[in-house]
């Protein structure tokens, strides 16, 4: 499935946007303006951009807590995303979700989730709803390889296969669950191999090559949308920073990280664009310059936005606290 020139350039721009967004988020974290945890997507951009490009606007996405890149690839407003990271009222979740809980239902982006693997069952529930309502909708469920050793994963895949639900399971296998290598945590290191237990077709691909990711995702989405049931993709990738900000990274060597940096998906696509005569070095630099200006504006907007008002604590809850007191009286 060949991608045309405009699509490739757009994907390159999206990956650069994610990279610069994450780098600025890291700066904000070091400045103490982002609290809690911050999990960066640097190095894995080709997976999110390539897979999400294969979806239609009506499709849904449910993902894990390393979710900034997925949200940007889906087209969420980067200003509101950065504001959410800073806990500001202008954020996509009103400043209440932070880094791990980005969401925008208008984009079919049902959010990042902090409970490892817990969102896999939720994605299957959304797929069941789409099937029951006879909607032309596919659910893309993104998770890490560490999620595949817990009950949610196995129960969800079993039901999805049994009921032929319209869900694509996308595993971002970046080789480490926090600081534990996959072969030390899973008796079956290949996630694609686990899918056969539930009669789900699966493939393992190079997640650092965006064209490969897009092709695999397009085939999987077509399979699922045709009513043939779920499909699983295991995208082999690598996160260049640690698991989260503050990770001492004692579990892997600098040489290993440097080797994978040579496969940087942005660098690889840039070389492809040059070799095919689509963009020259100046064109690539112009994209980086333009994206950097966008991120400057994003940072200013987020930093100058105000925090949620105190009364926002009582919004978007199931019952207002005053109702309970009045009932008790």
FENNORDA-V548654 format. One record per residue. RES is the residue in one letter. SS is DSSP state (H for helix, E for strand, C for the rest). PHI is phi in whole degrees, -180 to 180 (999 if undefined). Layout:
BEGIN
res=RES ss=SS phi=PHI
res=RES ss=SS phi=PHI
END
This chain:
BEGIN
res=X ss=C phi=999
res=X ss=C phi=-72
res=X ss=C phi=-94
res=X ss=C phi=-74
res=X ss=H phi=-60
res=X ss=H phi=-62
res=X ss=H phi=-67
res=X ss=H phi=-64
res=X ss=H phi=-65
res=X ss=H phi=-62
res=X ss=H phi=-65
res=X ss=H phi=-61
res=X ss=H phi=-61
res=X ss=H phi=-64
res=X ss=H phi=-66
res=X ss=H phi=-65
res=X ss=H phi=-60
res=X ss=H phi=-61
res=X ss=H phi=-61
res=X ss=H phi=-70
res=X ss=H phi=-61
res=X ss=H phi=-66
res=X ss=H phi=-64
res=X ss=H phi=-71
res=X ss=H phi=-63
res=X ss=H phi=-62
res=X ss=H phi=-62
res=X ss=H phi=-60
res=X ss=H phi=-64
res=X ss=H phi=-64
res=X ss=C phi=-81
res=X ss=C phi=81
res=X ss=C phi=-93
res=X ss=C phi=-118
res=X ss=C phi=-98
res=X ss=C phi=73
res=X ss=C phi=-102
res=X ss=C phi=-141
res=X ss=C phi=-106
res=X ss=C phi=-89
res=X ss=C phi=-102
res=X ss=C phi=-63
res=X ss=C phi=107
res=X ss=C phi=-107
res=X ss=H phi=-57
res=X ss=H phi=-64
res=X ss=H phi=-68
res=X ss=H phi=-63
res=X ss=H phi=-67
res=X ss=H phi=-65
res=X ss=H phi=-72
res=X ss=H phi=-68
res=X ss=C phi=-64
res=X ss=C phi=-86
res=X ss=C phi=-91
res=X ss=C phi=-101
res=X ss=C phi=-57
res=X ss=C phi=-81
res=X ss=C phi=-76
res=X ss=E phi=-108
res=X ss=E phi=-130
res=X ss=E phi=-128
res=X ss=E phi=-141
res=X ss=C phi=-89
res=X ss=C phi=-85
res=X ss=C phi=-91
res=X ss=C phi=-110
res=X ss=H phi=-58
res=X ss=H phi=-63
res=X ss=H phi=-65
res=X ss=H phi=-64
res=X ss=H phi=-67
res=X ss=H phi=-65
res=X ss=C phi=-82
res=X ss=C phi=98
res=X ss=C phi=-68
res=X ss=C phi=-66
res=X ss=H phi=-62
res=X ss=H phi=-64
res=X ss=H phi=-72
res=X ss=H phi=-67
res=X ss=H phi=-65
res=X ss=H phi=-62
res=X ss=H phi=-66
res=X ss=H phi=-61
res=X ss=C phi=-88
res=X ss=C phi=72
res=X ss=E phi=-98
res=X ss=C phi=-64
res=X ss=C phi=-82
res=X ss=C phi=-70
res=X ss=C phi=-64
res=X ss=C phi=-115
res=X ss=C phi=68
res=X ss=C phi=80
res=X ss=C phi=-101
res=X ss=C phi=-99
res=X ss=C phi=72
res=X ss=C phi=-55
res=X ss=C phi=-90
res=X ss=C phi=-133
res=X ss=C phi=-78
res=X ss=C phi=-160
res=X ss=E phi=-157
res=X ss=H phi=-64
res=X ss=H phi=-63
res=X ss=H phi=-101
res=X ss=C phi=70
res=X ss=E phi=-102
res=X ss=E phi=-85
res=X ss=E phi=115
res=X ss=E phi=-90
res=X ss=C phi=-130
res=X ss=C phi=-84
res=X ss=C phi=-86
res=X ss=C phi=-57
res=X ss=C phi=82
res=X ss=H phi=-64
res=X ss=H phi=-75
res=X ss=H phi=-64
res=X ss=H phi=-68
res=X ss=H phi=-66
res=X ss=H phi=-63
res=X ss=H phi=-66
res=X ss=H phi=-64
res=X ss=H phi=-64
res=X ss=H phi=-67
res=X ss=H phi=-63
res=X ss=H phi=-61
res=X ss=H phi=-62
res=X ss=H phi=-67
res=X ss=H phi=-63
res=X ss=C phi=-87
res=X ss=C phi=56
res=X ss=C phi=-95
res=X ss=C phi=-81
res=X ss=C phi=-141
res=X ss=C phi=-114
res=X ss=E phi=-106
res=X ss=E phi=-99
res=X ss=E phi=-110
res=X ss=E phi=-108
res=X ss=E phi=-154
res=X ss=E phi=-96
res=X ss=H phi=-65
res=X ss=H phi=-67
res=X ss=H phi=-75
res=X ss=H phi=-86
res=X ss=H phi=-105
res=X ss=C phi=-121
res=X ss=H phi=-63
res=X ss=H phi=-53
res=X ss=H phi=-60
res=X ss=H phi=-71
res=X ss=H phi=-66
res=X ss=H phi=-67
res=X ss=H phi=-65
res=X ss=H phi=-62
res=X ss=H phi=-69
res=X ss=H phi=-61
res=X ss=H phi=-73
res=X ss=H phi=-60
res=X ss=C phi=-101
res=X ss=C phi=51
res=X ss=C phi=-82
res=X ss=C phi=-82
res=X ss=E phi=-134
res=X ss=E phi=-102
res=X ss=E phi=-91
res=X ss=E phi=-116
res=X ss=E phi=-96
res=X ss=E phi=-90
res=X ss=E phi=-89
res=X ss=C phi=-98
res=X ss=C phi=81
res=X ss=E phi=-136
res=X ss=E phi=-94
res=X ss=C phi=56
res=X ss=C phi=-113
res=X ss=E phi=-108
res=X ss=E phi=-63
res=X ss=H phi=-59
res=X ss=H phi=-71
res=X ss=H phi=-94
res=X ss=H phi=-116
res=X ss=C phi=-126
res=X ss=C phi=-65
res=X ss=C phi=-120
res=X ss=C phi=-63
res=X ss=C phi=-84
res=X ss=H phi=-68
res=X ss=H phi=-59
res=X ss=H phi=-67
res=X ss=H phi=-67
res=X ss=H phi=-65
res=X ss=H phi=-65
res=X ss=H phi=-64
res=X ss=H phi=-117
res=X ss=C phi=59
res=X ss=C phi=-110
res=X ss=E phi=-63
res=X ss=E phi=-148
res=X ss=E phi=-144
res=X ss=E phi=-109
res=X ss=E phi=-131
res=X ss=E phi=-80
res=X ss=C phi=-80
res=X ss=C phi=-93
res=X ss=C phi=-108
res=X ss=H phi=-67
res=X ss=H phi=-66
res=X ss=H phi=-63
res=X ss=H phi=-63
res=X ss=H phi=-61
res=X ss=H phi=-62
res=X ss=H phi=-64
res=X ss=H phi=-67
res=X ss=H phi=-63
res=X ss=H phi=-66
res=X ss=H phi=-65
res=X ss=H phi=-63
res=X ss=H phi=-64
res=X ss=H phi=-61
res=X ss=H phi=-68
res=X ss=H phi=-65
res=X ss=H phi=-80
res=X ss=H phi=91
res=X ss=H phi=-88
res=X ss=C phi=98
res=X ss=C phi=-72
res=X ss=E phi=-144
res=X ss=E phi=-123
res=X ss=E phi=-119
res=X ss=E phi=-107
res=X ss=E phi=-98
res=X ss=E phi=-79
res=X ss=C phi=-143
res=X ss=C phi=-157
res=X ss=C phi=-92
res=X ss=C phi=-73
res=X ss=C phi=-78
res=X ss=C phi=-73
res=X ss=C phi=-55
res=X ss=C phi=-151
res=X ss=C phi=-61
res=X ss=C phi=97
res=X ss=C phi=-68
res=X ss=C phi=-73
res=X ss=C phi=56
res=X ss=C phi=-82
res=X ss=C phi=-92
res=X ss=C phi=-145
res=X ss=C phi=-91
res=X ss=H phi=-64
res=X ss=H phi=-62
res=X ss=H phi=-64
res=X ss=H phi=-63
res=X ss=H phi=-62
res=X ss=H phi=-63
res=X ss=H phi=-72
res=X ss=H phi=-63
res=X ss=C phi=-68
res=X ss=C phi=-102
res=X ss=C phi=-47
res=X ss=H phi=-62
res=X ss=H phi=-70
res=X ss=H phi=-61
res=X ss=H phi=-65
res=X ss=H phi=-69
res=X ss=H phi=-60
res=X ss=H phi=-64
res=X ss=H phi=-64
res=X ss=H phi=-62
res=X ss=H phi=-69
res=X ss=H phi=-65
res=X ss=C phi=-89
res=X ss=C phi=73
res=X ss=C phi=-81
res=X ss=C phi=-138
res=X ss=C phi=-100
res=X ss=H phi=-59
res=X ss=H phi=-64
res=X ss=H phi=-65
res=X ss=H phi=-66
res=X ss=H phi=-65
res=X ss=H phi=-66
res=X ss=H phi=-61
res=X ss=H phi=-62
res=X ss=H phi=-64
res=X ss=H phi=-63
res=X ss=H phi=-65
res=X ss=H phi=-62
res=X ss=H phi=-66
res=X ss=H phi=-60
res=X ss=H phi=-67
res=X ss=H phi=-61
res=X ss=H phi=-67
res=X ss=H phi=-60
res=X ss=H phi=-64
res=X ss=H phi=-64
res=X ss=H phi=-59
res=X ss=H phi=-65
res=X ss=H phi=-67
res=X ss=H phi=-91
res=X ss=C phi=-71
res=X ss=C phi=-93
res=X ss=E phi=-75
res=X ss=C phi=-59
res=X ss=C phi=-68
res=X ss=H phi=-54
res=X ss=H phi=-69
res=X ss=H phi=-65
res=X ss=H phi=-60
res=X ss=H phi=-97
res=X ss=C phi=-94
res=X ss=C phi=60
res=X ss=C phi=-118
res=X ss=C phi=-70
res=X ss=C phi=-143
res=X ss=C phi=-73
res=X ss=H phi=-56
res=X ss=H phi=-66
res=X ss=H phi=-60
res=X ss=H phi=-64
res=X ss=H phi=-66
res=X ss=H phi=-66
res=X ss=H phi=-66
res=X ss=H phi=-67
res=X ss=C phi=-70
END
